[in-house]
């Protein structure tokens, strides 16, 4: 093999290596972007979960208040009935 062929082969390998390096850097950049997107989605899901839990607690409180109001209404009805019968 001649030196010129060796130089050409070395230059070709260097070019291929540089292309591969650029491709790997692009892949790494894409992976970083994907990772950031996953982190954002995870944060949004956590916020949604927190919101759902808060709504569930509020719903339970509303239900308890409705039961108390219903009991009070029944008591008032009984008092009104007693008042009407007297």
Secondary structure, DSSP 4 states (H G I P E B T S, - for coil): --HHHHHHHHHHHHHHHHHHHHHHHHHHHHHHHHHHHHHHHHHHHHHHHHHHHHHHHHHHHHHHHHHHHHHHHHHHHHHHHHHHH-
